[in-house]
Amino acid sequence: MTIFVKNMVCDRCIMMVQSELSKIEITPVSIELGKIFLSEKLSELQFAAFANSIKKLGFEIINEKDLKVVEQVHITLLSLLEFQNSNK
């Protein structure tokens, strides 16, 4: 299962999301900016608990296909800007 998350822009965001998953005893396969990869589907209760906990931190679950694409473009642009700034 892949969960798309809005507003993840740095490594600290990844750590915060990881911490919230740990609180509900979920171990992800991996986490990257804007995406969480899980080996199995969350129960409705787990999903709701996770969505509520990350919303308090300024993140949001993305369900709409168009918004997923927009967020991936946003993350790609941030990565390009970071890469450009590191090469100066």
N, CA, C and O atoms as a CHARMM CRD file, in Angstrom:
* protein
*
  352
    1    1 MET  N      0.84400  -1.18100   0.00000 PROA 1      0.00000
    2    1 MET  CA     0.00000   0.00000   0.00000 PROA 1      0.00000
    3    1 MET  C      0.88700   1.24000   0.00000 PROA 1      0.00000
    4    1 MET  O      1.89300   1.29200   0.70700 PROA 1      0.00000
    5    2 THR  N      0.51300   2.22400  -0.78600 PROA 2      0.00000
    6    2 THR  CA     1.22600   3.49700  -0.82200 PROA 2      0.00000
    7    2 THR  C      0.28100   4.59200  -0.35300 PROA 2      0.00000
    8    2 THR  O     -0.85100   4.70100  -0.82500 PROA 2      0.00000
    9    3 ILE  N      0.76600   5.40200   0.58400 PROA 3      0.00000
   10    3 ILE  CA     0.00300   6.54400   1.07100 PROA 3      0.00000
   11    3 ILE  C      0.72700   7.79500   0.59600 PROA 3      0.00000
   12    3 ILE  O      1.93300   7.93900   0.80000 PROA 3      0.00000
   13    4 PHE  N     -0.00500   8.69100  -0.03400 PROA 4      0.00000
   14    4 PHE  CA     0.56100   9.95200  -0.49700 PROA 4      0.00000
   15    4 PHE  C      0.26600  11.02700   0.54100 PROA 4      0.00000
   16    4 PHE  O     -0.85600  11.14000   1.03500 PROA 4      0.00000
   17    5 VAL  N      1.29600  11.82100   0.86600 PROA 5      0.00000
   18    5 VAL  CA     1.17600  12.81300   1.93100 PROA 5      0.00000
   19    5 VAL  C      1.58500  14.18400   1.40600 PROA 5      0.00000
   20    5 VAL  O      2.63400  14.34100   0.78200 PROA 5      0.00000
   21    6 LYS  N      0.74500  15.16000   1.66800 PROA 6      0.00000
   22    6 LYS  CA     0.98600  16.54000   1.25100 PROA 6      0.00000
   23    6 LYS  C      1.82600  17.26900   2.29800 PROA 6      0.00000
   24    6 LYS  O      1.68200  17.03300   3.49700 PROA 6      0.00000
   25    7 ASN  N      2.70200  18.15300   1.83000 PROA 7      0.00000
   26    7 ASN  CA     3.51700  19.05200   2.64800 PROA 7      0.00000
   27    7 ASN  C      4.77100  18.42300   3.25400 PROA 7      0.00000
   28    7 ASN  O      5.36000  18.99900   4.16800 PROA 7      0.00000
   29    8 MET  N      5.18200  17.27900   2.77800 PROA 8      0.00000
   30    8 MET  CA     6.46000  16.70700   3.22300 PROA 8      0.00000
   31    8 MET  C      7.55200  17.31000   2.33600 PROA 8      0.00000
   32    8 MET  O      7.59500  17.03900   1.13600 PROA 8      0.00000
   33    9 VAL  N      8.42800  18.11900   2.91800 PROA 9      0.00000
   34    9 VAL  CA     9.39700  18.85200   2.10700 PROA 9      0.00000
   35    9 VAL  C     10.85400  18.63500   2.51100 PROA 9      0.00000
   36    9 VAL  O     11.75800  19.13900   1.84500 PROA 9      0.00000
   37   10 CYS  N     11.09400  17.89300   3.59400 PROA 10     0.00000
   38   10 CYS  CA    12.48400  17.72300   4.02900 PROA 10     0.00000
   39   10 CYS  C     12.63100  16.42000   4.82000 PROA 10     0.00000
   40   10 CYS  O     11.65400  15.72400   5.09800 PROA 10     0.00000
   41   11 ASP  N     13.87400  16.11700   5.16900 PROA 11     0.00000
   42   11 ASP  CA    14.14900  14.89800   5.93100 PROA 11     0.00000
   43   11 ASP  C     13.49300  14.91500   7.31000 PROA 11     0.00000
   44   11 ASP  O     13.11500  13.86900   7.83700 PROA 11     0.00000
   45   12 ARG  N     13.36100  16.09900   7.88600 PROA 12     0.00000
   46   12 ARG  CA    12.69900  16.21300   9.19300 PROA 12     0.00000
   47   12 ARG  C     11.22900  15.79900   9.08400 PROA 12     0.00000
   48   12 ARG  O     10.67900  15.19900  10.00700 PROA 12     0.00000
   49   13 CYS  N     10.60000  16.12200   7.95800 PROA 13     0.00000
   50   13 CYS  CA     9.21400  15.69900   7.72500 PROA 13     0.00000
   51   13 CYS  C      9.11800  14.17800   7.71500 PROA 13     0.00000
   52   13 CYS  O      8.18700  13.60300   8.27900 PROA 13     0.00000
   53   14 ILE  N     10.07300  13.54100   7.08000 PROA 14     0.00000
   54   14 ILE  CA    10.09800  12.07800   7.03400 PROA 14     0.00000
   55   14 ILE  C     10.19800  11.51600   8.44600 PROA 14     0.00000
   56   14 ILE  O      9.49800  10.56200   8.78800 PROA 14     0.00000
   57   15 MET  N     11.07300  12.10900   9.27400 PROA 15     0.00000
   58   15 MET  CA    11.22800  11.64300  10.65100 PROA 15     0.00000
   59   15 MET  C      9.94200  11.82900  11.45800 PROA 15     0.00000
   60   15 MET  O      9.59200  10.97500  12.27300 PROA 15     0.00000
   61   16 MET  N      9.24200  12.93400  11.23600 PROA 16     0.00000
   62   16 MET  CA     7.99900  13.18900  11.96300 PROA 16     0.00000
   63   16 MET  C      6.92000  12.18000  11.57200 PROA 16     0.00000
   64   16 MET  O      6.19600  11.67700  12.43100 PROA 16     0.00000
   65   17 VAL  N      6.81400  11.88700  10.28100 PROA 17     0.00000
   66   17 VAL  CA     5.84000  10.91000   9.81000 PROA 17     0.00000
   67   17 VAL  C      6.19300   9.52300  10.34500 PROA 17     0.00000
   68   17 VAL  O      5.30900   8.77200  10.75600 PROA 17     0.00000
   69   18 GLN  N      7.47100   9.18500  10.34000 PROA 18     0.00000
   70   18 GLN  CA     7.92900   7.90200  10.88700 PROA 18     0.00000
   71   18 GLN  C      7.54200   7.77600  12.36100 PROA 18     0.00000
   72   18 GLN  O      7.10100   6.71700  12.80900 PROA 18     0.00000
   73   19 SER  N      7.71100   8.85400  13.09600 PROA 19     0.00000
   74   19 SER  CA     7.36200   8.86000  14.51600 PROA 19     0.00000
   75   19 SER  C      5.87200   8.61800  14.72300 PROA 19     0.00000
   76   19 SER  O      5.48500   7.86300  15.61400 PROA 19     0.00000
   77   20 GLU  N      5.04100   9.24700  13.91100 PROA 20     0.00000
   78   20 GLU  CA     3.59800   9.05900  14.03900 PROA 20     0.00000
   79   20 GLU  C      3.18900   7.63100  13.68100 PROA 20     0.00000
   80   20 GLU  O      2.28900   7.07400  14.30900 PROA 20     0.00000
   81   21 LEU  N      3.83300   7.03800  12.68900 PROA 21     0.00000
   82   21 LEU  CA     3.55900   5.63500  12.36100 PROA 21     0.00000
   83   21 LEU  C      3.95500   4.72300  13.51500 PROA 21     0.00000
   84   21 LEU  O      3.24600   3.76700  13.82900 PROA 21     0.00000
   85   22 SER  N      5.07700   5.01600  14.13700 PROA 22     0.00000
   86   22 SER  CA     5.53700   4.21000  15.27600 PROA 22     0.00000
   87   22 SER  C      4.53600   4.23800  16.42000 PROA 22     0.00000
   88   22 SER  O      4.33900   3.23200  17.10200 PROA 22     0.00000
   89   23 LYS  N      3.90300   5.38500  16.63100 PROA 23     0.00000
   90   23 LYS  CA     2.93100   5.52100  17.71700 PROA 23     0.00000
   91   23 LYS  C      1.73500   4.58600  17.54100 PROA 23     0.00000
   92   23 LYS  O      1.13000   4.16000  18.52400 PROA 23     0.00000
   93   24 ILE  N      1.39300   4.26400  16.28500 PROA 24     0.00000
   94   24 ILE  CA     0.28900   3.31900  16.05500 PROA 24     0.00000
   95   24 ILE  C      0.83000   1.93600  15.67200 PROA 24     0.00000
   96   24 ILE  O      0.11200   1.09100  15.13600 PROA 24     0.00000
   97   25 GLU  N      2.10300   1.73900  15.96200 PROA 25     0.00000
   98   25 GLU  CA     2.77600   0.44700  15.79000 PROA 25     0.00000
   99   25 GLU  C      2.74600  -0.06000  14.35800 PROA 25     0.00000
  100   25 GLU  O      2.47000  -1.23300  14.10700 PROA 25     0.00000
  101   26 ILE  N      3.03400   0.83800  13.42000 PROA 26     0.00000
  102   26 ILE  CA     3.13300   0.48700  12.00200 PROA 26     0.00000
  103   26 ILE  C      4.57600   0.70500  11.56400 PROA 26     0.00000
  104   26 ILE  O      5.14800   1.76900  11.80100 PROA 26     0.00000
  105   27 THR  N      5.15700  -0.29400  10.93200 PROA 27     0.00000
  106   27 THR  CA     6.50700  -0.18100  10.40000 PROA 27     0.00000
  107   27 THR  C      6.42200  -0.11300   8.87900 PROA 27     0.00000
  108   27 THR  O      6.02800  -1.08300   8.23100 PROA 27     0.00000
  109   28 PRO  N      6.79100   1.03300   8.31100 PROA 28     0.00000
  110   28 PRO  CA     6.71400   1.16100   6.85100 PROA 28     0.00000
  111   28 PRO  C      7.85000   0.41200   6.16600 PROA 28     0.00000
  112   28 PRO  O      8.89500   0.17000   6.76900 PROA 28     0.00000
  113   29 VAL  N      7.64200   0.05100   4.91500 PROA 29     0.00000
  114   29 VAL  CA     8.70900  -0.51900   4.10000 PROA 29     0.00000
  115   29 VAL  C      9.73200   0.58100   3.84400 PROA 29     0.00000
  116   29 VAL  O     10.93700   0.37300   3.98100 PROA 29     0.00000
  117   30 SER  N      9.22400   1.76500   3.46500 PROA 30     0.00000
  118   30 SER  CA    10.08500   2.93700   3.29000 PROA 30     0.00000
  119   30 SER  C      9.23300   4.20000   3.27900 PROA 30     0.00000
  120   30 SER  O      8.01900   4.16100   3.07600 PROA 30     0.00000
  121   31 ILE  N      9.91300   5.31500   3.50500 PROA 31     0.00000
  122   31 ILE  CA     9.26400   6.61600   3.46100 PROA 31     0.00000
  123   31 ILE  C     10.16300   7.53200   2.64800 PROA 31     0.00000
  124   31 ILE  O     11.37800   7.57000   2.84500 PROA 31     0.00000
  125   32 GLU  N      9.54300   8.27200   1.72700 PROA 32     0.00000
  126   32 GLU  CA    10.26100   9.29700   0.98600 PROA 32     0.00000
  127   32 GLU  C      9.36800  10.52200   0.95700 PROA 32     0.00000
  128   32 GLU  O      8.21300  10.46000   1.38100 PROA 32     0.00000
  129   33 LEU  N      9.88300  11.62200   0.46900 PROA 33     0.00000
  130   33 LEU  CA     9.08000  12.83600   0.45600 PROA 33     0.00000
  131   33 LEU  C      7.77700  12.60300  -0.29400 PROA 33     0.00000
  132   33 LEU  O      7.77600  12.27200  -1.48000 PROA 33     0.00000
  133   34 GLY  N      6.66800  12.78300   0.41700 PROA 34     0.00000
  134   34 GLY  CA     5.35800  12.66500  -0.19200 PROA 34     0.00000
  135   34 GLY  C      4.78800  11.27100  -0.30400 PROA 34     0.00000
  136   34 GLY  O      3.64800  11.11400  -0.74100 PROA 34     0.00000
  137   35 LYS  N      5.54500  10.24300   0.07800 PROA 35     0.00000
  138   35 LYS  CA     5.06000   8.86900  -0.07900 PROA 35     0.00000
  139   35 LYS  C      5.47600   7.99700   1.10000 PROA 35     0.00000
  140   35 LYS  O      6.58300   8.10400   1.62700 PROA 35     0.00000
  141   36 ILE  N      4.55400   7.13900   1.49000 PROA 36     0.00000
  142   36 ILE  CA     4.81900   6.12400   2.50900 PROA 36     0.00000
  143   36 ILE  C      4.48000   4.78400   1.88000 PROA 36     0.00000
  144   36 ILE  O      3.38000   4.59500   1.35900 PROA 36     0.00000
  145   37 PHE  N      5.41200   3.86700   1.92800 PROA 37     0.00000
  146   37 PHE  CA     5.19700   2.53300   1.37300 PROA 37     0.00000
  147   37 PHE  C      5.02700   1.54500   2.52600 PROA 37     0.00000
  148   37 PHE  O      5.89300   1.42000   3.39200 PROA 37     0.00000
  149   38 LEU  N      3.89500   0.84800   2.51800 PROA 38     0.00000
  150   38 LEU  CA     3.59100  -0.13400   3.55700 PROA 38     0.00000
  151   38 LEU  C      3.46200  -1.51100   2.93600 PROA 38     0.00000
  152   38 LEU  O      3.07100  -1.64400   1.77700 PROA 38     0.00000
  153   39 SER  N      3.79000  -2.53100   3.70700 PROA 39     0.00000
  154   39 SER  CA     3.69000  -3.89500   3.19000 PROA 39     0.00000
  155   39 SER  C      2.24800  -4.39600   3.17100 PROA 39     0.00000
  156   39 SER  O      1.91600  -5.30800   2.41500 PROA 39     0.00000
  157   40 GLU  N      1.39700  -3.80300   3.99800 PROA 40     0.00000
  158   40 GLU  CA     0.00100  -4.20300   4.01300 PROA 40     0.00000
  159   40 GLU  C     -0.90100  -2.99800   4.23600 PROA 40     0.00000
  160   40 GLU  O     -0.44800  -1.93800   4.66800 PROA 40     0.00000
  161   41 LYS  N     -2.16400  -3.17200   3.93900 PROA 41     0.00000
  162   41 LYS  CA    -3.14500  -2.09100   4.07300 PROA 41     0.00000
  163   41 LYS  C     -3.44000  -1.83600   5.55500 PROA 41     0.00000
  164   41 LYS  O     -3.50400  -2.76600   6.35900 PROA 41     0.00000
  165   42 LEU  N     -3.62000  -0.55400   5.89600 PROA 42     0.00000
  166   42 LEU  CA    -3.99100  -0.19500   7.26000 PROA 42     0.00000
  167   42 LEU  C     -5.47800  -0.44700   7.46800 PROA 42     0.00000
  168   42 LEU  O     -6.27000  -0.35400   6.53100 PROA 42     0.00000
  169   43 SER  N     -5.84600  -0.76300   8.69800 PROA 43     0.00000
  170   43 SER  CA    -7.27000  -0.86000   9.01800 PROA 43     0.00000
  171   43 SER  C     -7.85000   0.55300   8.97500 PROA 43     0.00000
  172   43 SER  O     -7.10900   1.53600   8.99500 PROA 43     0.00000
  173   44 GLU  N     -9.16400   0.64300   8.91700 PROA 44     0.00000
  174   44 GLU  CA    -9.80800   1.96000   8.89100 PROA 44     0.00000
  175   44 GLU  C     -9.45700   2.76000  10.14300 PROA 44     0.00000
  176   44 GLU  O     -9.23500   3.96900  10.07500 PROA 44     0.00000
  177   45 LEU  N     -9.41100   2.08100  11.27700 PROA 45     0.00000
  178   45 LEU  CA    -9.07300   2.73700  12.54500 PROA 45     0.00000
  179   45 LEU  C     -7.63700   3.25300  12.53700 PROA 45     0.00000
  180   45 LEU  O     -7.38300   4.38400  12.95200 PROA 45     0.00000
  181   46 GLN  N     -6.69500   2.43200  12.06800 PROA 46     0.00000
  182   46 GLN  CA    -5.29100   2.85000  11.97300 PROA 46     0.00000
  183   46 GLN  C     -5.13400   4.02300  11.01100 PROA 46     0.00000
  184   46 GLN  O     -4.43100   4.99100  11.30200 PROA 46     0.00000
  185   47 PHE  N     -5.80000   3.92400   9.86100 PROA 47     0.00000
  186   47 PHE  CA    -5.69700   4.98000   8.85800 PROA 47     0.00000
  187   47 PHE  C     -6.22800   6.30000   9.40600 PROA 47     0.00000
  188   47 PHE  O     -5.60000   7.34400   9.23200 PROA 47     0.00000
  189   48 ALA  N     -7.38200   6.25400  10.06600 PROA 48     0.00000
  190   48 ALA  CA    -7.96700   7.46500  10.63600 PROA 48     0.00000
  191   48 ALA  C     -7.07000   8.05100  11.72700 PROA 48     0.00000
  192   48 ALA  O     -6.87900   9.26600  11.78900 PROA 48     0.00000
  193   49 ALA  N     -6.52600   7.20100  12.57600 PROA 49     0.00000
  194   49 ALA  CA    -5.63800   7.66700  13.64900 PROA 49     0.00000
  195   49 ALA  C     -4.39400   8.32000  13.06700 PROA 49     0.00000
  196   49 ALA  O     -3.96200   9.37500  13.53200 PROA 49     0.00000
  197   50 PHE  N     -3.82200   7.69100  12.04900 PROA 50     0.00000
  198   50 PHE  CA    -2.62400   8.23800  11.41100 PROA 50     0.00000
  199   50 PHE  C     -2.93300   9.55900  10.72100 PROA 50     0.00000
  200   50 PHE  O     -2.18800  10.52600  10.87600 PROA 50     0.00000
  201   51 ALA  N     -4.02200   9.61100   9.96100 PROA 51     0.00000
  202   51 ALA  CA    -4.40200  10.83400   9.24500 PROA 51     0.00000
  203   51 ALA  C     -4.61600  11.98600  10.21800 PROA 51     0.00000
  204   51 ALA  O     -4.18100  13.10700   9.95300 PROA 51     0.00000
  205   52 ASN  N     -5.27800  11.72400  11.33900 PROA 52     0.00000
  206   52 ASN  CA    -5.50700  12.77000  12.33700 PROA 52     0.00000
  207   52 ASN  C     -4.21400  13.22800  12.99600 PROA 52     0.00000
  208   52 ASN  O     -4.02800  14.42000  13.24200 PROA 52     0.00000
  209   53 SER  N     -3.32300  12.28800  13.28000 PROA 53     0.00000
  210   53 SER  CA    -2.07900  12.66400  13.96100 PROA 53     0.00000
  211   53 SER  C     -1.15500  13.49000  13.06800 PROA 53     0.00000
  212   53 SER  O     -0.50400  14.41800  13.54700 PROA 53     0.00000
  213   54 ILE  N     -1.09000  13.16200  11.77200 PROA 54     0.00000
  214   54 ILE  CA    -0.20600  13.94900  10.90600 PROA 54     0.00000
  215   54 ILE  C     -0.82900  15.28600  10.52500 PROA 54     0.00000
  216   54 ILE  O     -0.11900  16.24300  10.21600 PROA 54     0.00000
  217   55 LYS  N     -2.15900  15.35000  10.54900 PROA 55     0.00000
  218   55 LYS  CA    -2.82300  16.62300  10.24700 PROA 55     0.00000
  219   55 LYS  C     -2.44300  17.67000  11.29200 PROA 55     0.00000
  220   55 LYS  O     -2.28600  18.84700  10.96700 PROA 55     0.00000
  221   56 LYS  N     -2.29900  17.25000  12.52700 PROA 56     0.00000
  222   56 LYS  CA    -1.89000  18.15200  13.61000 PROA 56     0.00000
  223   56 LYS  C     -0.48300  18.69400  13.38200 PROA 56     0.00000
  224   56 LYS  O     -0.12200  19.74200  13.91800 PROA 56     0.00000
  225   57 LEU  N      0.31100  17.97900  12.58500 PROA 57     0.00000
  226   57 LEU  CA     1.69100  18.38500  12.28700 PROA 57     0.00000
  227   57 LEU  C      1.79000  19.18200  10.98800 PROA 57     0.00000
  228   57 LEU  O      2.88100  19.60700  10.60800 PROA 57     0.00000
  229   58 GLY  N      0.67100  19.38800  10.30800 PROA 58     0.00000
  230   58 GLY  CA     0.66900  20.16700   9.07500 PROA 58     0.00000
  231   58 GLY  C      0.72200  19.34500   7.80500 PROA 58     0.00000
  232   58 GLY  O      0.90300  19.89600   6.72000 PROA 58     0.00000
  233   59 PHE  N      0.56800  18.03200   7.92100 PROA 59     0.00000
  234   59 PHE  CA     0.56200  17.14600   6.76200 PROA 59     0.00000
  235   59 PHE  C     -0.87300  16.72200   6.46300 PROA 59     0.00000
  236   59 PHE  O     -1.77000  16.88700   7.28900 PROA 59     0.00000
  237   60 GLU  N     -1.07000  16.17300   5.26900 PROA 60     0.00000
  238   60 GLU  CA    -2.41500  15.76700   4.86900 PROA 60     0.00000
  239   60 GLU  C     -2.32000  14.57700   3.91900 PROA 60     0.00000
  240   60 GLU  O     -1.45400  14.53800   3.04500 PROA 60     0.00000
  241   61 ILE  N     -3.20600  13.62100   4.09600 PROA 61     0.00000
  242   61 ILE  CA    -3.28200  12.47700   3.18800 PROA 61     0.00000
  243   61 ILE  C     -3.90100  12.96200   1.87500 PROA 61     0.00000
  244   61 ILE  O     -4.89300  13.69200   1.88100 PROA 61     0.00000
  245   62 ILE  N     -3.31200  12.55400   0.75800 PROA 62     0.00000
  246   62 ILE  CA    -3.83500  12.92000  -0.56200 PROA 62     0.00000
  247   62 ILE  C     -4.51300  11.69200  -1.16300 PROA 62     0.00000
  248   62 ILE  O     -3.90500  10.62900  -1.28800 PROA 62     0.00000
  249   63 ASN  N     -5.77000  11.85600  -1.52900 PROA 63     0.00000
  250   63 ASN  CA    -6.51700  10.75600  -2.14100 PROA 63     0.00000
  251   63 ASN  C     -6.80100  10.97000  -3.61700 PROA 63     0.00000
  252   63 ASN  O     -6.94000  10.00300  -4.36600 PROA 63     0.00000
  253   64 GLU  N     -6.89000  12.22900  -4.05000 PROA 64     0.00000
  254   64 GLU  CA    -7.23700  12.52900  -5.43100 PROA 64     0.00000
  255   64 GLU  C     -6.01700  12.39900  -6.34100 PROA 64     0.00000
  256   64 GLU  O     -4.93000  12.86700  -6.00200 PROA 64     0.00000
  257   65 LYS  N     -6.20000  11.76800  -7.48400 PROA 65     0.00000
  258   65 LYS  CA    -5.10800  11.52200  -8.42600 PROA 65     0.00000
  259   65 LYS  C     -4.43300  12.82000  -8.86600 PROA 65     0.00000
  260   65 LYS  O     -3.20500  12.89900  -8.90300 PROA 65     0.00000
  261   66 ASP  N     -5.22300  13.82800  -9.19700 PROA 66     0.00000
  262   66 ASP  CA    -4.66000  15.09600  -9.65700 PROA 66     0.00000
  263   66 ASP  C     -3.77600  15.73900  -8.58700 PROA 66     0.00000
  264   66 ASP  O     -2.70300  16.26000  -8.88900 PROA 66     0.00000
  265   67 LEU  N     -4.23000  15.69800  -7.35000 PROA 67     0.00000
  266   67 LEU  CA    -3.44800  16.28600  -6.26100 PROA 67     0.00000
  267   67 LEU  C     -2.15600  15.51300  -5.99800 PROA 67     0.00000
  268   67 LEU  O     -1.15300  16.09100  -5.57800 PROA 67     0.00000
  269   68 LYS  N     -2.18800  14.21000  -6.24600 PROA 68     0.00000
  270   68 LYS  CA    -0.97100  13.40200  -6.09700 PROA 68     0.00000
  271   68 LYS  C      0.07500  13.86000  -7.11100 PROA 68     0.00000
  272   68 LYS  O      1.25400  13.98600  -6.77900 PROA 68     0.00000
  273   69 VAL  N     -0.35300  14.10700  -8.33300 PROA 69     0.00000
  274   69 VAL  CA     0.56200  14.56500  -9.38500 PROA 69     0.00000
  275   69 VAL  C      1.12600  15.93600  -9.03200 PROA 69     0.00000
  276   69 VAL  O      2.32700  16.17400  -9.16700 PROA 69     0.00000
  277   70 VAL  N      0.25600  16.83700  -8.57800 PROA 70     0.00000
  278   70 VAL  CA     0.70400  18.18500  -8.20000 PROA 70     0.00000
  279   70 VAL  C      1.74500  18.10200  -7.08700 PROA 70     0.00000
  280   70 VAL  O      2.76100  18.79500  -7.13900 PROA 70     0.00000
  281   71 GLU  N      1.50600  17.27200  -6.09500 PROA 71     0.00000
  282   71 GLU  CA     2.45300  17.15300  -4.97800 PROA 71     0.00000
  283   71 GLU  C      3.78400  16.56000  -5.44500 PROA 71     0.00000
  284   71 GLU  O      4.83900  16.97900  -4.97000 PROA 71     0.00000
  285   72 GLN  N      3.75200  15.59900  -6.35900 PROA 72     0.00000
  286   72 GLN  CA     4.99400  15.01800  -6.88100 PROA 72     0.00000
  287   72 GLN  C      5.79600  16.05600  -7.67400 PROA 72     0.00000
  288   72 GLN  O      7.02400  16.07800  -7.60000 PROA 72     0.00000
  289   73 VAL  N      5.11000  16.90800  -8.42700 PROA 73     0.00000
  290   73 VAL  CA     5.79500  17.99500  -9.14800 PROA 73     0.00000
  291   73 VAL  C      6.42200  18.95800  -8.14200 PROA 73     0.00000
  292   73 VAL  O      7.56000  19.39300  -8.31700 PROA 73     0.00000
  293   74 HSD  N      5.68300  19.28500  -7.10100 PROA 74     0.00000
  294   74 HSD  CA     6.18600  20.16500  -6.04100 PROA 74     0.00000
  295   74 HSD  C      7.46200  19.59700  -5.41600 PROA 74     0.00000
  296   74 HSD  O      8.44200  20.32000  -5.23700 PROA 74     0.00000
  297   75 ILE  N      7.45200  18.32800  -5.09100 PROA 75     0.00000
  298   75 ILE  CA     8.61300  17.67700  -4.48000 PROA 75     0.00000
  299   75 ILE  C      9.78900  17.65300  -5.44800 PROA 75     0.00000
  300   75 ILE  O     10.92900  17.87700  -5.04000 PROA 75     0.00000
  301   76 THR  N      9.53000  17.38600  -6.71000 PROA 76     0.00000
  302   76 THR  CA    10.59100  17.37000  -7.72200 PROA 76     0.00000
  303   76 THR  C     11.23300  18.74900  -7.85400 PROA 76     0.00000
  304   76 THR  O     12.45700  18.85900  -7.93800 PROA 76     0.00000
  305   77 LEU  N     10.41600  19.79700  -7.87300 PROA 77     0.00000
  306   77 LEU  CA    10.94900  21.16100  -7.95400 PROA 77     0.00000
  307   77 LEU  C     11.78400  21.50700  -6.72500 PROA 77     0.00000
  308   77 LEU  O     12.84300  22.12200  -6.85000 PROA 77     0.00000
  309   78 LEU  N     11.32400  21.12500  -5.55700 PROA 78     0.00000
  310   78 LEU  CA    12.10900  21.36300  -4.34000 PROA 78     0.00000
  311   78 LEU  C     13.45500  20.64700  -4.40700 PROA 78     0.00000
  312   78 LEU  O     14.47900  21.20900  -4.01600 PROA 78     0.00000
  313   79 SER  N     13.45600  19.42800  -4.89400 PROA 79     0.00000
  314   79 SER  CA    14.69700  18.66500  -5.02300 PROA 79     0.00000
  315   79 SER  C     15.65600  19.32300  -6.01100 PROA 79     0.00000
  316   79 SER  O     16.86100  19.38600  -5.76600 PROA 79     0.00000
  317   80 LEU  N     15.12100  19.81000  -7.11600 PROA 80     0.00000
  318   80 LEU  CA    15.96200  20.48700  -8.10900 PROA 80     0.00000
  319   80 LEU  C     16.56200  21.76600  -7.54800 PROA 80     0.00000
  320   80 LEU  O     17.73800  22.05200  -7.77500 PROA 80     0.00000
  321   81 LEU  N     15.76700  22.53600  -6.81800 PROA 81     0.00000
  322   81 LEU  CA    16.27200  23.75800  -6.20200 PROA 81     0.00000
  323   81 LEU  C     17.35100  23.45600  -5.17200 PROA 81     0.00000
  324   81 LEU  O     18.36500  24.15000  -5.10100 PROA 81     0.00000
  325   82 GLU  N     17.12800  22.42600  -4.38300 PROA 82     0.00000
  326   82 GLU  CA    18.12400  22.02300  -3.38800 PROA 82     0.00000
  327   82 GLU  C     19.42000  21.59600  -4.07500 PROA 82     0.00000
  328   82 GLU  O     20.51100  21.95300  -3.62900 PROA 82     0.00000
  329   83 PHE  N     19.29900  20.83400  -5.15800 PROA 83     0.00000
  330   83 PHE  CA    20.47000  20.38200  -5.90600 PROA 83     0.00000
  331   83 PHE  C     21.22900  21.56300  -6.48400 PROA 83     0.00000
  332   83 PHE  O     22.45700  21.60800  -6.42000 PROA 83     0.00000
  333   84 GLN  N     20.49600  22.52600  -7.05200 PROA 84     0.00000
  334   84 GLN  CA    21.12400  23.71900  -7.62100 PROA 84     0.00000
  335   84 GLN  C     21.85900  24.51700  -6.55500 PROA 84     0.00000
  336   84 GLN  O     22.98200  24.96900  -6.78100 PROA 84     0.00000
  337   85 ASN  N     21.24500  24.69100  -5.41700 PROA 85     0.00000
  338   85 ASN  CA    21.86200  25.46600  -4.33900 PROA 85     0.00000
  339   85 ASN  C     23.08600  24.76800  -3.76300 PROA 85     0.00000
  340   85 ASN  O     24.01300  25.43500  -3.30500 PROA 85     0.00000
  341   86 SER  N     23.10600  23.45200  -3.77700 PROA 86     0.00000
  342   86 SER  CA    24.26100  22.72900  -3.24700 PROA 86     0.00000
  343   86 SER  C     25.45500  22.76100  -4.19300 PROA 86     0.00000
  344   86 SER  O     26.58100  22.48900  -3.77400 PROA 86     0.00000
  345   87 ASN  N     25.22400  23.09200  -5.46900 PROA 87     0.00000
  346   87 ASN  CA    26.30300  23.13900  -6.46400 PROA 87     0.00000
  347   87 ASN  C     26.86100  24.54300  -6.64500 PROA 87     0.00000
  348   87 ASN  O     27.68100  24.75800  -7.53700 PROA 87     0.00000
  349   88 LYS  N     26.44800  25.49400  -5.83600 PROA 88     0.00000
  350   88 LYS  CA    26.96200  26.86900  -5.97300 PROA 88     0.00000
  351   88 LYS  C     28.22200  27.05400  -5.17700 PROA 88     0.00000
  352   88 LYS  O     28.79500  28.14300  -5.17200 PROA 88     0.00000
